[in-house]
Amino acid sequence: MPVFISYRHMDRPQAMAINSQLMQANIKTYLDVLDPESQTTDDITGVITRNITECTHLLAVVSEKTALSWWVPFEIGEATISNRRICSFKTGPTQLPAYLDKWPKLSTASDLNFFIDAYREEVSNKRSMTLDSINETIKGTYKRDAELFHDQLKNRIRRGF
């Protein structure tokens, strides 16, 4: 159940810090800068798409610089199509685009800890997290579980605990 970390190259330090915090929590991650294939391929779109479908969560690092990126919105779109759990992590004072309102918005280390707790809770509850050949019935369940994950995490962030 890896977490795909999406970011603009200018936000790499924040992405790396998030990656470190998730790895310290024993959560597997995917970060393109750590993937030799993504550094050497001519088909970066195929590599990104495949890695998003192999992950269960996408965490997008967003800043005022993200608006200049084509990749972050593409990756969010790919994750949406695949019914992945999606969150944004806002850095700086930037206003987030309205389309990100659908998913939980993290902005502090505490919010990231809420994400970690929600991730672990979902794993321990053994919700429908299988990524192997999902048939149409299971896809509906997976989508509902993703929506439940998003709603519960949003509520935790709002309450602050």
PANU-851871 format. One record per residue: x, z, y of N, C-alpha, C in turn; residue number from 1. Coordinates in Angstrom, 3 decimals. Atoms other than C-alpha are relative to their C-alpha. Example, Ala and Ser with C-alpha at 12.3 -4.5 7.8 and 13.67 -1.06 7.14 Angstrom:
<rec <0.890, 0.000, -1.190>, <12.300, 7.800, -4.500>, <0.900, 0.000, 1.200>, 1>
<rec <-0.820, -0.060, -1.190>, <13.670, 7.140, -1.060>, <-0.770, 0.730, 1.090>, 2>
END
This chain:
<rec <0.816, 0.000, -1.185>, <0.000, 0.000, 0.000>, <0.867, 0.000, 1.259>, 1>
<rec <-0.862, 0.018, -1.175>, <2.559, -1.018, 2.607>, <-0.769, -0.228, 1.304>, 2>
<rec <0.524, 0.197, -1.349>, <1.901, -1.036, 6.346>, <0.831, -1.099, 0.653>, 3>
<rec <-0.649, 1.097, -0.706>, <2.724, -4.298, 8.137>, <0.074, 0.413, 1.466>, 4>
<rec <-0.171, -0.359, -1.404>, <4.170, -3.493, 11.572>, <0.184, -1.290, 0.799>, 5>
<rec <0.012, 1.192, -0.838>, <3.379, -6.240, 14.079>, <0.480, 0.386, 1.394>, 6>
<rec <-0.536, -0.338, -1.316>, <5.255, -6.349, 17.386>, <0.620, -1.242, 0.628>, 7>
<rec <-0.752, 1.039, -0.704>, <6.796, -8.599, 20.004>, <1.453, 0.433, 0.005>, 8>
<rec <-1.422, -0.346, 0.129>, <10.584, -8.763, 19.792>, <0.474, 0.948, 1.093>, 9>
<rec <-0.396, -0.898, -1.087>, <10.871, -6.983, 23.162>, <-0.429, 1.444, -0.262>, 10>
<rec <0.489, -1.339, 0.362>, <9.008, -4.012, 21.615>, <0.632, 0.509, -1.290>, 11>
<rec <-0.642, -0.372, 1.261>, <11.354, -3.770, 18.639>, <0.409, 1.475, -0.061>, 12>
<rec <-0.363, -1.421, 0.109>, <12.655, -0.265, 19.530>, <-1.196, 0.891, -0.361>, 13>
<rec <1.196, -0.780, 0.337>, <9.099, 1.121, 19.420>, <-0.436, -0.280, -1.439>, 14>
<rec <0.370, 0.354, 1.378>, <8.378, -0.767, 16.185>, <0.926, 0.697, -0.990>, 15>
<rec <-0.969, -0.657, 0.884>, <11.552, 0.624, 14.622>, <-0.255, 1.506, -0.069>, 16>
<rec <0.299, -1.438, -0.009>, <10.633, 4.179, 15.688>, <-1.241, 0.297, -0.849>, 17>
<rec <1.212, -0.165, 0.817>, <7.160, 3.803, 14.145>, <0.346, -0.188, -1.475>, 18>
<rec <-0.444, 0.249, 1.368>, <8.744, 2.344, 11.011>, <0.704, 1.231, -0.567>, 19>
<rec <-0.728, -1.201, 0.454>, <11.069, 5.365, 10.778>, <-0.948, 1.151, -0.292>, 20>
<rec <0.944, -1.108, 0.203>, <8.209, 7.840, 11.169>, <-0.843, -0.228, -1.255>, 21>
<rec <0.789, 0.293, 1.203>, <6.146, 6.091, 8.482>, <0.856, 0.146, -1.257>, 22>
<rec <-0.883, -0.117, 1.162>, <9.115, 5.883, 6.117>, <0.308, 1.463, -0.302>, 23>
<rec <-0.225, -1.430, 0.213>, <9.826, 9.603, 6.635>, <-1.209, 0.657, -0.658>, 24>
<rec <1.223, -0.503, 0.632>, <6.210, 10.172, 5.560>, <-0.207, -0.627, -1.378>, 25>
<rec <0.061, 0.675, 1.314>, <6.963, 8.166, 2.362>, <-1.069, -1.086, -0.055>, 26>
<rec <0.921, 1.127, -0.061>, <4.791, 5.266, 3.474>, <0.837, -1.269, 0.058>, 27>
<rec <-0.734, 1.264, 0.024>, <6.108, 1.830, 2.578>, <-0.441, -0.852, 1.187>, 28>
<rec <0.285, 0.834, -1.163>, <6.332, -0.594, 5.473>, <0.570, -1.397, -0.198>, 29>
<rec <-0.592, 1.329, -0.095>, <7.012, -4.231, 6.197>, <0.297, -0.246, 1.473>, 30>
<rec <-0.449, 0.309, -1.350>, <9.017, -5.060, 9.300>, <0.873, -1.244, -0.110>, 31>
<rec <-0.685, 1.278, 0.204>, <10.179, -8.656, 9.658>, <1.498, 0.050, 0.256>, 32>
<rec <-1.428, -0.070, -0.309>, <13.532, -7.728, 11.166>, <0.805, 0.558, -1.171>, 33>
<rec <-0.665, -0.553, 1.182>, <14.349, -5.918, 7.907>, <-0.154, -0.896, -1.230>, 34>
<rec <0.274, 0.910, 1.109>, <13.263, -8.867, 5.737>, <0.904, -1.233, 0.107>, 35>
<rec <-0.913, 1.153, -0.067>, <16.053, -11.378, 4.993>, <-0.727, -1.345, -0.061>, 36>
<rec <0.715, 1.275, 0.114>, <13.524, -14.073, 4.044>, <-0.558, -0.444, 1.350>, 37>
<rec <0.586, 0.386, -1.284>, <11.822, -13.971, 7.443>, <1.061, -0.426, 1.005>, 38>
<rec <-1.097, 0.372, -0.896>, <15.218, -14.397, 9.096>, <0.585, -1.372, -0.318>, 39>
<rec <-0.658, 1.233, 0.430>, <16.162, -17.531, 7.151>, <-0.956, -1.140, -0.323>, 40>
<rec <0.943, 1.023, 0.438>, <12.971, -19.472, 6.432>, <-0.398, -0.950, 1.124>, 41>
<rec <0.605, 0.932, -0.945>, <11.563, -22.548, 8.113>, <-1.512, 0.190, 0.031>, 42>
<rec <1.446, -0.217, 0.105>, <8.061, -21.415, 7.056>, <-0.343, 1.444, 0.339>, 43>
<rec <0.264, -1.385, -0.397>, <7.741, -18.168, 9.014>, <-1.490, 0.320, -0.080>, 44>
<rec <1.440, -0.229, 0.090>, <3.955, -18.589, 9.128>, <-0.393, 0.370, -1.426>, 45>
<rec <0.295, -0.302, 1.400>, <3.793, -18.631, 5.325>, <0.506, 1.371, -0.406>, 46>
<rec <-0.574, -1.313, 0.321>, <6.058, -15.582, 5.054>, <-0.860, 1.115, 0.605>, 47>
<rec <0.827, -1.021, -0.663>, <3.992, -13.622, 7.578>, <-1.346, 0.126, -0.691>, 48>
<rec <1.312, -0.030, 0.654>, <0.686, -14.583, 5.981>, <0.084, 0.681, -1.362>, 49>
<rec <-0.157, -0.609, 1.324>, <1.915, -13.646, 2.508>, <0.233, 1.500, 0.116>, 50>
<rec <-0.293, -1.424, -0.127>, <3.290, -10.307, 3.669>, <-1.191, 0.796, 0.528>, 51>
<rec <1.215, -0.696, -0.451>, <0.075, -9.404, 5.495>, <-0.951, 0.184, -1.173>, 52>
<rec <0.918, -0.139, 1.138>, <-1.944, -10.102, 2.348>, <0.542, 0.960, -1.049>, 53>
<rec <-0.583, -0.963, 0.938>, <0.495, -7.942, 0.355>, <-0.027, 1.429, 0.539>, 54>
<rec <0.118, -1.330, -0.607>, <-0.002, -5.030, 2.765>, <-1.472, 0.404, 0.044>, 55>
<rec <1.375, -0.483, -0.098>, <-3.086, -2.872, 3.086>, <-0.379, 0.364, 1.430>, 56>
<rec <0.217, -0.412, -1.378>, <-2.673, -1.880, 6.732>, <0.867, -0.853, 0.924>, 57>
<rec <-0.801, 0.641, -1.031>, <-1.482, -3.571, 9.911>, <-0.025, 0.910, 1.222>, 58>
<rec <-0.125, -0.803, -1.206>, <-0.214, -1.544, 12.848>, <0.694, -0.884, 1.041>, 59>
<rec <-0.525, 0.894, -1.031>, <0.274, -3.673, 15.982>, <0.501, 0.808, 1.185>, 60>
<rec <-0.581, -0.626, -1.190>, <2.631, -2.396, 18.661>, <-0.360, -0.903, 1.175>, 61>
<rec <0.451, 0.812, -1.132>, <1.111, -3.545, 21.949>, <0.480, 0.606, 1.313>, 62>
<rec <-0.477, -0.388, -1.320>, <2.493, -3.435, 25.468>, <-0.370, -1.128, 0.960>, 63>
<rec <0.247, 1.089, -0.947>, <2.300, -5.515, 28.628>, <0.723, -1.267, -0.448>, 64>
<rec <-0.763, 1.148, 0.499>, <4.818, -7.805, 26.868>, <-0.738, -0.742, -1.111>, 65>
<rec <0.709, 0.603, 1.128>, <2.446, -8.468, 23.962>, <-0.821, -1.202, 0.439>, 66>
<rec <0.809, 1.105, -0.503>, <0.311, -10.745, 26.134>, <0.766, -1.319, -0.024>, 67>
<rec <-0.830, 1.202, 0.025>, <3.225, -13.202, 26.067>, <0.323, -0.465, -1.422>, 68>
<rec <-0.301, 0.302, 1.398>, <3.336, -13.262, 22.262>, <-1.140, -0.771, -0.653>, 69>
<rec <0.995, 0.690, 0.817>, <1.539, -15.702, 20.011>, <-0.100, 0.663, -1.371>, 70>
<rec <-0.044, -0.526, 1.359>, <2.562, -13.881, 16.836>, <-0.869, 1.227, -0.208>, 71>
<rec <0.780, -1.231, 0.203>, <0.917, -10.492, 17.362>, <-1.490, -0.320, -0.162>, 72>
<rec <1.408, 0.349, 0.226>, <-2.602, -11.956, 17.869>, <-0.224, -0.764, -1.311>, 73>
<rec <0.097, 0.719, 1.272>, <-1.979, -14.313, 14.930>, <-0.019, 0.985, -1.167>, 74>
<rec <-0.086, -0.979, 1.090>, <-1.003, -11.382, 12.694>, <-1.247, 0.870, -0.059>, 75>
<rec <1.253, -0.772, -0.023>, <-4.042, -9.365, 13.802>, <-1.132, -0.842, -0.590>, 76>
<rec <1.018, 0.900, 0.561>, <-6.215, -12.388, 12.996>, <0.123, -0.126, -1.505>, 77>
<rec <-0.223, 0.077, 1.446>, <-4.653, -12.754, 9.543>, <-0.457, 1.283, -0.690>, 78>
<rec <0.415, -1.289, 0.581>, <-5.210, -9.044, 8.864>, <-1.510, 0.153, 0.034>, 79>
<rec <1.461, -0.071, -0.118>, <-8.814, -9.311, 10.062>, <-0.664, -0.824, -1.095>, 80>
<rec <0.547, 0.879, 1.037>, <-9.530, -12.219, 7.731>, <0.121, 0.644, -1.375>, 81>
<rec <-0.263, -0.637, 1.290>, <-8.057, -10.202, 4.852>, <-0.599, 1.396, -0.119>, 82>
<rec <0.632, -1.335, 0.012>, <-10.065, -7.048, 5.728>, <1.008, 1.128, -0.171>, 83>
<rec <-0.988, -1.058, 0.035>, <-6.940, -4.975, 6.206>, <-0.381, 1.093, 0.984>, 84>
<rec <0.180, -1.081, -0.965>, <-6.946, -1.632, 7.952>, <0.899, -0.340, 1.181>, 85>
<rec <-0.723, 0.436, -1.186>, <-5.870, -2.381, 11.518>, <-0.024, 1.098, 1.045>, 86>
<rec <-0.117, -0.929, -1.124>, <-4.639, -0.124, 14.315>, <0.944, -0.630, 1.011>, 87>
<rec <-0.993, 0.384, -1.002>, <-2.861, -0.739, 17.576>, <0.716, 1.262, 0.454>, 88>
<rec <-0.769, -1.087, -0.585>, <-0.143, 1.452, 19.007>, <0.427, -0.462, 1.382>, 89>
<rec <-0.231, 0.409, -1.381>, <-0.124, 1.147, 22.786>, <1.221, 0.710, 0.563>, 90>
<rec <-1.161, -0.565, -0.676>, <3.172, 1.638, 24.587>, <-0.137, -0.308, 1.481>, 91>
<rec <0.070, 0.205, -1.440>, <3.197, 2.098, 28.334>, <-1.418, 0.002, 0.531>, 92>
<rec <1.299, -0.127, -0.670>, <0.347, 1.973, 30.835>, <-0.889, -1.239, -0.083>, 93>
<rec <0.729, 1.260, 0.031>, <-0.895, -1.497, 29.944>, <-1.448, 0.167, -0.463>, 94>
<rec <1.397, 0.052, 0.444>, <-4.614, -2.211, 29.550>, <-0.063, -0.892, -1.237>, 95>
<rec <0.091, 0.785, 1.226>, <-5.395, -3.405, 26.029>, <-1.129, -1.022, 0.096>, 96>
<rec <1.084, 0.988, 0.006>, <-7.447, -6.553, 25.469>, <-1.219, 0.549, -0.731>, 97>
<rec <1.259, -0.527, 0.537>, <-11.088, -5.906, 24.640>, <-0.133, -0.223, -1.509>, 98>
<rec <0.163, 0.256, 1.433>, <-10.814, -7.453, 21.170>, <0.641, 1.077, -0.863>, 99>
<rec <-0.611, -1.086, 0.769>, <-8.640, -4.488, 20.106>, <-0.880, 1.246, -0.057>, 100>
<rec <0.896, -1.158, 0.009>, <-11.511, -2.051, 20.815>, <-0.645, 0.230, -1.365>, 101>
<rec <0.624, -0.104, 1.322>, <-12.840, -2.744, 17.324>, <0.732, 0.985, -0.904>, 102>
<rec <-0.826, -0.795, 0.890>, <-9.969, -0.807, 15.744>, <0.556, 1.229, 0.712>, 103>
<rec <-0.595, -1.196, -0.610>, <-8.359, 2.601, 16.301>, <1.202, -0.362, 0.871>, 104>
<rec <-1.102, 0.220, -0.936>, <-5.962, 2.720, 19.244>, <0.854, 1.259, 0.058>, 105>
<rec <-0.945, -1.103, -0.025>, <-2.932, 4.956, 18.867>, <0.877, -0.146, 1.243>, 106>
<rec <-0.903, 0.095, -1.144>, <-0.688, 5.851, 21.784>, <1.006, 1.153, 0.053>, 107>
<rec <-0.910, -1.142, -0.005>, <1.116, 9.097, 20.925>, <0.502, 0.273, -1.413>, 108>
<rec <-0.516, -0.414, 1.315>, <3.145, 10.626, 18.107>, <-1.094, 0.728, -0.783>, 109>
<rec <1.111, -0.693, 0.675>, <0.096, 12.817, 17.348>, <-0.974, -1.002, -0.598>, 110>
<rec <0.890, 1.035, 0.526>, <-2.069, 9.712, 16.983>, <0.603, -0.645, -1.247>, 111>
<rec <-0.660, 0.578, 1.173>, <0.496, 8.257, 14.582>, <-0.085, 0.963, -1.182>, 112>
<rec <0.183, -0.986, 1.070>, <0.310, 11.498, 12.601>, <-1.427, -0.043, -0.543>, 113>
<rec <1.382, 0.157, 0.479>, <-3.489, 11.061, 12.447>, <-0.093, -1.215, -0.929>, 114>
<rec <-0.033, 1.191, 0.848>, <-2.866, 7.575, 11.043>, <0.603, 0.342, -1.364>, 115>
<rec <-0.662, -0.394, 1.246>, <-0.479, 9.018, 8.456>, <-0.941, 0.844, -0.858>, 116>
<rec <0.951, -0.836, 0.741>, <-3.064, 11.657, 7.477>, <-1.138, -0.833, -0.585>, 117>
<rec <1.097, 0.851, 0.475>, <-5.836, 9.051, 7.212>, <0.474, -0.897, -1.143>, 118>
<rec <-0.596, 0.830, 1.043>, <-3.567, 6.803, 5.136>, <0.114, 0.801, -1.294>, 119>
<rec <-0.183, -0.844, 1.188>, <-2.699, 9.641, 2.754>, <-1.341, 0.400, -0.610>, 120>
<rec <1.330, -0.381, 0.489>, <-6.326, 10.746, 2.500>, <-0.625, -1.150, -0.770>, 121>
<rec <0.560, 1.157, 0.677>, <-7.373, 7.240, 1.586>, <0.685, -0.235, -1.344>, 122>
<rec <-0.738, 0.163, 1.254>, <-4.652, 7.006, -1.052>, <-0.457, 1.045, -1.008>, 123>
<rec <0.374, -1.064, 0.931>, <-5.604, 10.351, -2.534>, <-1.439, -0.152, -0.488>, 124>
<rec <1.385, 0.232, 0.415>, <-9.283, 9.380, -2.620>, <-0.126, -1.224, -0.896>, 125>
<rec <-0.029, 1.203, 0.846>, <-8.263, 6.223, -4.493>, <-1.143, -0.948, 0.326>, 126>
<rec <0.998, 0.992, -0.403>, <-10.604, 4.062, -2.459>, <0.454, -1.360, -0.481>, 127>
<rec <-0.271, 1.332, 0.528>, <-10.701, 0.401, -3.388>, <1.160, -0.657, 0.742>, 128>
<rec <-1.189, 0.483, -0.683>, <-7.120, -0.415, -2.390>, <0.743, -1.063, -0.800>, 129>
<rec <-0.710, 0.980, 0.810>, <-6.214, -2.908, -5.109>, <0.114, -1.330, 0.730>, 130>
<rec <-0.220, 1.293, -0.640>, <-4.711, -6.152, -3.830>, <0.024, -1.131, -1.021>, 131>
<rec <0.009, 1.028, 1.030>, <-4.847, -7.994, -7.156>, <-1.354, -0.700, 0.020>, 132>
<rec <1.165, 0.880, 0.030>, <-7.363, -10.830, -7.533>, <-1.327, 0.720, 0.246>, 133>
<rec <1.223, -0.699, -0.413>, <-10.273, -9.290, -5.614>, <-1.153, -0.990, -0.057>, 134>
<rec <1.154, 0.893, 0.047>, <-13.602, -10.850, -6.511>, <-0.924, 0.293, 1.174>, 135>
<rec <0.875, -0.108, -1.174>, <-16.437, -11.226, -4.012>, <-0.672, 1.357, 0.118>, 136>
<rec <0.636, -1.319, -0.054>, <-18.135, -7.936, -4.942>, <0.964, 1.044, 0.514>, 137>
<rec <-1.006, -0.971, -0.418>, <-14.972, -5.943, -4.525>, <0.392, -0.247, 1.453>, 138>
<rec <-0.333, 0.301, -1.395>, <-14.217, -7.754, -1.241>, <-0.956, 0.707, 0.946>, 139>
<rec <0.983, -0.693, -0.834>, <-17.435, -6.344, 0.209>, <0.284, 1.484, 0.068>, 140>
<rec <-0.350, -1.417, 0.039>, <-16.449, -2.837, -0.894>, <1.261, 0.254, 0.797>, 141>
<rec <-1.264, -0.156, -0.718>, <-12.943, -3.290, 0.474>, <-0.236, -0.056, 1.503>, 142>
<rec <0.314, 0.113, -1.426>, <-14.359, -4.381, 3.838>, <-0.694, 1.267, 0.493>, 143>
<rec <0.686, -1.241, -0.396>, <-16.706, -1.358, 3.963>, <0.985, 1.162, 0.066>, 144>
<rec <-1.001, -1.063, -0.010>, <-13.805, 0.947, 3.077>, <0.916, -0.136, 1.212>, 145>
<rec <-0.832, 0.210, -1.185>, <-11.698, -0.627, 5.844>, <-0.751, 0.468, 1.246>, 146>
<rec <0.795, -0.443, -1.150>, <-14.519, -0.039, 8.338>, <-0.104, 1.520, 0.040>, 147>
<rec <0.054, -1.462, 0.073>, <-14.819, 3.574, 7.155>, <1.331, 0.596, 0.459>, 148>
<rec <-1.320, -0.453, -0.429>, <-11.055, 4.055, 7.585>, <0.107, -0.080, 1.523>, 149>
<rec <-0.078, 0.177, -1.455>, <-11.266, 2.651, 11.138>, <-0.856, 1.033, 0.730>, 150>
<rec <0.897, -0.952, -0.662>, <-14.255, 4.823, 12.097>, <0.525, 1.426, -0.064>, 151>
<rec <-0.496, -1.366, 0.143>, <-12.760, 8.026, 10.720>, <1.253, 0.230, 0.834>, 152>
<rec <-1.211, -0.161, -0.799>, <-9.403, 7.444, 12.404>, <-0.333, 0.024, 1.491>, 153>
<rec <0.425, -0.022, -1.407>, <-11.077, 6.649, 15.747>, <-0.534, 1.381, 0.369>, 154>
<rec <0.563, -1.332, -0.263>, <-12.988, 9.945, 15.501>, <1.095, 1.060, 0.077>, 155>
<rec <-1.119, -0.964, -0.047>, <-9.786, 11.903, 14.758>, <0.753, -0.110, 1.322>, 156>
<rec <-0.732, 0.200, -1.245>, <-8.049, 10.377, 17.761>, <-0.811, 0.533, 1.178>, 157>
<rec <0.872, -0.478, -1.088>, <-11.029, 11.113, 20.038>, <-0.022, 1.525, 0.066>, 158>
<rec <0.071, -1.474, 0.055>, <-11.219, 14.749, 18.875>, <1.353, 0.646, 0.252>, 159>
<rec <-1.337, -0.532, -0.214>, <-7.464, 15.195, 19.036>, <0.467, 0.943, -1.102>, 160>
<rec <-0.457, -0.805, 1.147>, <-7.166, 16.873, 15.606>, <-0.445, -0.622, -1.287>, 161>
END
